[in-house]
Amino acid sequence: EFDSREAIIKWCQEVAGKNNTVLATIKSVKKQGGKGSVVELGCERSGVYSRRKSNISKSGQKRKRESKKCGCPLKLRCTCIGGNKWKLRVSCGKHNHEVQRTQAVDVLSMEDAVIIEDNNAVKENLSTEAGSSNGSCREASRSLNAIRDPESLPSDDYNVEKGSVSRPEKDTSVTEEEVLVFEEGIDLTHCCQTDKDLDGEKSSDSHLQKDTNVMEEDVSILREGIDLTQCFQTDKEFDTREAVIHWCQEVARNNNTGLTISKTLKKPEGRGSLVELGCVRSGAYRSHRKKGGKVLRKRKVLTKKCRCPFKLRSTCVEGNKWKLRVCCGRHNHEVERIPPGHSYFRRWKEDEDQLLCELTASGLRPRQVLHALKERSKENFLDIKTIYNRRTRLKLHGTGGSSVMQQVMKLSAQYHYMEWHRKDKETCELKDIIWAHPESTLLAQCFPFMLMIDCTYKTNKFKIPFFHVAGVSSVGTSFTVAYAFIEEETEEHFSWALTQLKSLYSPNNLPSVVLVNGELPLINAISIVFPGADKLICPFHIAKTIEINCKNAFENSEMWNNFCHDWENVWKAETKEDYVDTYTEFVTTWVARNVTCITYIRDTWLVHKESFILAWIQKIKHFGYTVINRVENERDQLKKCMESSGHSFFPCWETLHNMINSQITHIKTSFDRSLTSVNRGHQSPIFSELRNQVSQRALELIQLELDKSSNQSSDMGPCRCLIRATHGLPCPHEVVKYTQEGSAIPLSAIDPQWKQLSIVPRVETNVDFYWLPEVQLLRQRWIESEELERCSLAEKIKELALC
């Protein structure tokens, strides 16, 4: 706050003069009482030239008009508040023109106008001082009538030389010794801001202080050749190499300079180690294109390097302390303000690499990774392109130059996968390959009763079929048993894959039910490899196939919908008698309208009616899995990965690996819950022998049967025992019997599928030692090992045999 209008104007004029700026009063409002009075100060080049009515002199010659006005927006507003105190506010502190050294006579009056008519006498007196520049003469002549009285002029002794003025004292904000010429866009807001109370001569000394930075926070560009030596000169000794680098980076950032490590030397004992830091524009561009290499697409090469000589050297001295020396503190280019999006601020840190690997391994997309990194540090200026580039670089670094299949094989061995593959005998190209997670093989041994096989994905990069095999656990969820990429969807390829899959099971525990999606070659292969297994076909895949082959034969969508409804009644018939009746009605209704579709359904699908008609499949123990769609919903992440054209075997393998680990973790958690906790609805005495002995999913299904029996009327027909046939659990009439007797459901009434609450299979007494899963894994490792590793395995086997 200032005591008077004159004091605040004087302070502004002094600050402006020290920063090579000339101010003029552009607006003044005086009110009685003082409060509410306003005075606005602006640059002498504010406003625009306004043409007068006549620019013809009395002699008849057209006058030559030249104006300095360029619409400069710099403006300071002084307002009188209560108590006749004046406060200053910077409305705009930025110029839109070059700010040059001012002449001694360029000190304008605090209250007079800026623009004055040309004065020939001033031109003659100042011609030797201003050189041959007519612009300087005009500036002096415009300033003539605004020069203050001698007693109001600054007391400094000015030394006026040709084209410049030097002052004997060094100033605060933007110093004249170091800063010669400012480019367009200089911002003096910081110089003019103040919150101090001023009394007379104490106007600016407390606000203007020497800064260690050559450039103020808002100064955009300085002239070429700026010297930052004084900013980096220090006698401080740093404890570590990282500390001295961090200090240099911070000082450089405050002075709008980017540094990079240009040379480093590390010695074991520490002393003698050094690190050199240079400007990001040091050095020269080097082409990385190989000589004689073909240029498929010419790239536009842009480089920031201009051989900047700026260089700092830090050396490790006694006591493992680091000292800093400025080898060259001068730049040979303009020192520009570094924007937040500059590559200097998008540099990667070591801890960010580790976080990127972890987040990518957990399945996060690049945008999600970027969001997590920005949430971690608000000073993070990374962009999505940097994330993609870093992911690619980390993958290349991890591969070590190996091919995609070599990477997959390496990871398979690292995580102890069981793997089978075969090659073309002539070309040695890979034809088929199949993997099985080590814990998935254990789950397959625990739950061998049912398999679900899907082979419909051809959306990967190589457009080859993806073969996926899943099992059903005791907690009611599916898990991946094995997966494969096969060359073609033929009976021969399916038979090879199923044969390898069969080796995971012991001869006494082969799958008894196999659910497929309707591929006829796959159905035939199952009949060859698993001849004793019941085959189920997903009815929804049959419906999709019928739609592809028959929909175009109908006139409109209403007729097609009626056809689909009648077909649905056929395959949902609960008894064989109902099936005969509904099928007869279906044929009678549609054979006259579209005999082609009826023939197609009869010859293609009804020959397999035992595999999808409800009247037959409700007598098969499928544990509630009759459609593939239920499994597909659990593989959405995999489908999204495979649908990307850029994804090959490696990312698909990683996605599958993460998906399988997630499935196994969920199943283990459900096992633990079934073994340790009891649901409130299962505290009835009828469950006393089953609690913590079977899975909670089995108890929930039995509870549903209890609810049905309680709501069942006495005149209901005989029990059809559906849940006993399909799930291996007590049906309603059994539950009613136990309830009436007042006894608990015995554990022997539960199928072994629901009793398994561990991923460790139960070893049967009559199982051959060769078929143990551990022996199979050991055999697989022996086949893949080299001679040295086989010797090590042999020693361990010998120790086990003789212990």
VEXSE-190273 format. One record per residue (C-alpha): x, y, z. Coordinates in pm, whole numbers, plus 50000, padded with zeros to 5 digits. Each point is the difference from the previous one (the first is absolute). Layout:
// residues N
XYZ...
//
This chain:
// residues 803
500005000050000501265034349905499325032950182499305021049690499264999049631503395014949920501834973850210498464970649821500615015649657503615007550092500574964150117498574986149677502145023549788503174989850184499314962949966499165004749632503155020549938502204973550155498374974349772500435021049684496325009049980498385034549967496595005650157497405026449936496725009250169497264987649770497005005650229499335020450313496825003250209499935023050303497164999550250499255022250293501154984550322502624979749814498394965650040499194985049660502565020649809501824980849728503145004849796501064975749725503574998349868500894983949670502954994849771500915029149779499294977649702496494991450111497075009549783500045004149622500735029149770496895020349917500075019149676499105036850024497615017549768502785014649795503554988549963500845027149742502365027550117499445036749925502564997349719497784974449828502364970350053498734967150149501484994350343501874968050077498524983650306501784972750198498614986950328501434978550277496574989450111499414963049962497094993250233502244988850289497704985050268502165008150306497795017750254500255008250373496965011750199500335020750317496925004050218499395022050304498484980550288498915011450348502325022750196501395015549679502184969349948500824988549647500294963949886501594987249679498724971849779501664986649687497234997049741502454987649737503754997550048500984988449653501375019449701499344990249641503205015849868503735000950060501085018350314503155019649916502395021050205498505034250059501765033149947500635022450299497455023949861497414972249962498685005450354496465012149953497895021550227497774982050242496905018849899500555013049646499024982649675502464977849817499695009349637501455034649916500415016449664503364997849824502555025650116502805008149758502105016650268500134968050203501064980349691502955022849946501124999150365499764961850032501104989349653503534991550113498764980250298497414979249820502174992049697498454997949660496754984750130497105022949912497814979950235502195009750300499755037049903496264997849978499854983250339502055028150148497895026649832496774984250125501465000050350501075036649996496845015550133499604972150258503445005050168499675008950361501595029350175503644995750100499104996050366497634971249924502394980749782501734969550147503235008050174501954972749823502965010949787499274987049650502844992849762498475004849655501874982649724499064992649646496764979950001500014991150371499885012750355501844984150291499205005350365502584997550276497834977650224498914964249945496254994550023497754972450117497454984149775501354996049649503585013250015501545020749724503484984650028498794965549911496895006949792500615022349699496944996449785496684983350074497984984449722496295004549952497714988450276502105010250307497914999750317500785025350275497154990150227502354987150267501975032349998496955021950060498194979250259500325012250361498254997050333502355023750193499085032950169502055028049841500895032850165501795024949776503374986249899499324964150124498154991649683501774971449829503134989950189498254973150203498344984449696502804998649744502644975150103502704982649807498884965249885502224970349932498164993449675500925020049695496504996349866496875008650201497234974550027497935015449722502745012649770499714979949680503125004449785503445015950049502565008949740502434974449860503204994850194498565003450350502434989650272498664980250296503364994750169499085019150316496834979350047501914967150024503075012050191499934985450350502414988950271497524974750134501114963850027497364973949920499664966450172499084979249695500115000349622496215001649985499965030250233502295021049780498084990449685496715008950168501345033950111501255008049650496704989549847498045022350237502205030649935499814993449626496234996850010499695033250188502055015949723498064983749715502844976749908499844962649941502964978450104500964964949902502804976750110502595001049723502774979850165500384978650310502874980950157499574977550302502854985550203499614973250268501705020550270497895030649920502785025749988500765010749647496494992949873498495027949798496845009849818499655026749733496755018249931499335018449677497215019549840497264979749832501025017349678503664990450024501584977749737498854995549642497424978149826501214965449899498124978549755499364964650125499134986249658502314972449888502195006849701498624984849686496674992350167496815004449802497815029350097496414987949990498525032450130501865032750022499545015850339500025036650086503005003750229499935029050244502755006150252500505024350288503764994450017502155030249912503404991650161499295020650312503275002150203498325001950343501594974150231500164992450373502384974950156499584984050342502834979850152500134976950299502675011550247501204987650339497354987750236497754990349707498935036349968499105015149665501145034349883498625019249705501965020249744498635020549712502054991349691497965022949774496955019250117499075016549671497384988849749500255006249626496255001849950496925016950135499054987950344496324993349965497454992350263499544962250012496284991349974498564972650224499524977149699503695001949905501864967049983502245012550283497064997550242498844966949847503124981750102499534966050152501154991950352501304966850127497124994250243497515007949722501444971649790499314975250277496485013650051499334998249625501054963449992497774991650295496945018549866500444985349652500394964950141496755004850196498145006549674499595038050010499725018349670502475028149909497475027450084499374984450339503764997850059500375036949908497225009550241501644980250281503385016949940498445034749998498114992550322503284989050155501785032749921498385033049907503275011449839499724972049746499655013349644500024966649816497694995049703498424968749853502604997749722502784997950260498204971050172499694980649674503665006449910501194989550343497944968149995501514991049663503515007350124499534979050314498704971049791502985002149765502365002150295498374969650159500104979349682503725004449944499554998149623498164966750007496974992749784496424999150124499874962150023503364999150176498615024050259496904978450047502104968650039502245017550251497065011350211498404965749976503134984450147500285027750260496474993650132500284962049959497304996549737499424966749833500395006149626499614978949686500575010549642500624985249658501625013349684499654994649631502514973549900500995017649677500025036950094500564996350379497255025750053497944997950318496604984049932498374995150341500965009050355498204993850329500705012150357498774989750347500605020250317501614978650275497215007250250497394995349728501274964449954499454994250373496465013749977499384977649699501034970150213497705011650280496985005949772500324976649701496304993249949499115027249750501755019749725498825029649795501755005449666499655031649791501725005849668498345030049838502585028050036501795009049678500415037250072503684999450099502765015549793500824967849813496354990549931500424964750136497524981350225500325003150375499234967850190498885004850361499214972250251498335007250336498934979350299497405004150276501015003750366498064990950314499245036650075497975003249680502545019549793501984989649694503774999649961502384996949705501494965549958502015006449682500025022049691501524996949656500515016249662499384975049720500605002849630496574989449875496634989450139500204964549871499404966850169503714991649979501105032050180497304996650264500984963850060503655009750056499055027350250497604977250189502604972550015502465023450172497225011250233499204963950088503524995650142499075023450289497564974350141500574966050149498474970749808497434994450278498825036450013499325010749644497335026549926496494985449991498205030249844501285023649728498125031749902500845014449655498745028549783498784979349708503104995849780499374966649827503734991749952500505006350373497084977150087501514972349790503445005050161498474997350348498384967149903503464986849904502075012850298497304997550274497704972749874498334994750339499095036550058496535014449951500015028349749497925031650052499495026549730499245035950093496445007449875500745037049955502824992349754497604977149813497485028549985502685023649859500944974749734496374995349901499595037749975502985002849765498714972549771496235005250011499055035950082500235012549642497434974249893497215018150189497995028949863499965022250307501305001750355496644991350155499914966449822503614993450101499265007750367497074975749995502244973249849502655005350272497334998350273498684966749872503554986149974500725010750357496964979950117501494969549827503415000050172498555010150338497654969850015500454984350345498914964849907500434978549695496214999649950499905038150006502875000649751498114977649755496855021550027501775033749964502214988149715496994985949812498175033050042503135019349894500404979949679496295001849917499985037850042503125008549798500694972449750497595014849747501425035150043503704992150004500924963849942503725008849957500405011850359498164970050142502254976749801503135018350117499044997650368499014963549971503134988349816502555022250178498935003750364497274975550092502414971249937501675013250322496755005450190501324980950305502635027550037497765030650029496304990550034498985006050361498224966550028503374982149963502535024150156498075002950330501154964650075503705009049957502135012550291501055034049857499955019750331497835027349850502235008149701498044994549678501015031249802503395014249900498755035950043500344996750376503724994149957500445026849732498845027050240503024992350217502425005349707499085035349890503495013050074501554972949785497615006849712500835037350008503714991949992499654975949708497785023549801502825025549987501834996649670503335008650161499904971850254501974968449926500774968850202501975018550267497325024650127497354972849966502174976950210500465027450263496265007050010499204963150037502634996150272498475028650200496484986749942500944965050119501725013550312496895020450078497784969349960502204978750225500135027150268496205003049996499564962250029502484997850290498165028050181496684982149952501564967750132501145017950314496555015650048498304966249970502404984350251499905027250267496715019149982496334990450028497115017449830497115009550229497564981749775502024967850039499844997250381497094975549986500664965950162499484983549663503345014949886501964989950309502054973449817500555021549691501145033250149503695006849924500154966249823498495009849663500015032749810497525027450083498744998049641498824964350064498215011050320498285028149812498674975449738498734976550274498315029550172498155007349676498724964249998498845004150360498045030949903498424981349710498984970650218498415023050257497915016749730499164967249828496374989050030499074964550100498424992349664503215006749806501214972049775503004977850073503445016350036502035000349680503305001850193501455026049761502535015250240501244965450096500644992249632501475033649894501855011350317500494969150215498075015650292496934987850198496755005749813496795013250171498594966150098503314990950167500095032850190496384995150118500904965150119502955012650208497855028050140497224976650106502494976350164501645029250182503424989849879502715019949822500884995449636502924975349996503255009449833499764968549790496955014649822502205027349846501934995049676503845000850041500085031049776498575021450284502264985650271503265011049840501075032450177503705000549907502105002249687502004969650112498444969149839499244969750208502404971949920498194967749926501534968050126499724982749663501465028549794503204992349814503015020350121500685011149645496705019149984500625022050301499975036949884503325006650177501614971949805498595013949679501475034550076503354984550085499974980249676499185031449801502855019150164502414971549931499125000349630500535037649969503205001750208503555000349872502704975350107501275020850295496525005250146499194963049953503004991050215498695022850274496524984549977501494965250017501875008850322496785012850162498064968849895502774978850147499815018650330496224994250015500384963349916502684993150265498705021850283
//
